[in-house]
Amino acid sequence: MAAMTGTARRVWKAVAWYVNGVTGQSRYADYLAHERERHPDRVPLTEREFWRAHYAQQDADPGARCC
């Protein structure tokens, strides 16, 4: 029974990871990790600022997105 729980937990985490990646929910976390690693001297954007800049970039270059 414990093995089933561990397997179910791993499957759930894998599905959650996939859905977050597909929907873009992980983009801000990825941005923060990048900023910490590559630009530790910079103050990162807030989540709100990040998404505002992200959508502004998409609007400026609509050919870069699928829909």
C-alpha positions, 0 to 999 in steps of 0.5 A: 500500500505504501508503494502505491502511495509513493507511486501515486505521489510521483505521478501527481507531481509529474502531472502537476509539473507538466501542466504548470509548464504547458500553461506557463505557470512556471515562467516566473519561478524560472525567471527568478531562478535565472536572475539569482544564477545569472544576475545576482546583483539585480533586483528581480521584477515582482510577479506583477511586473514580470507578467506585465513585461511578458505580455507587452513583449508578446503584444509587440511581437505577435509572431512569437506566439502560437495563437 
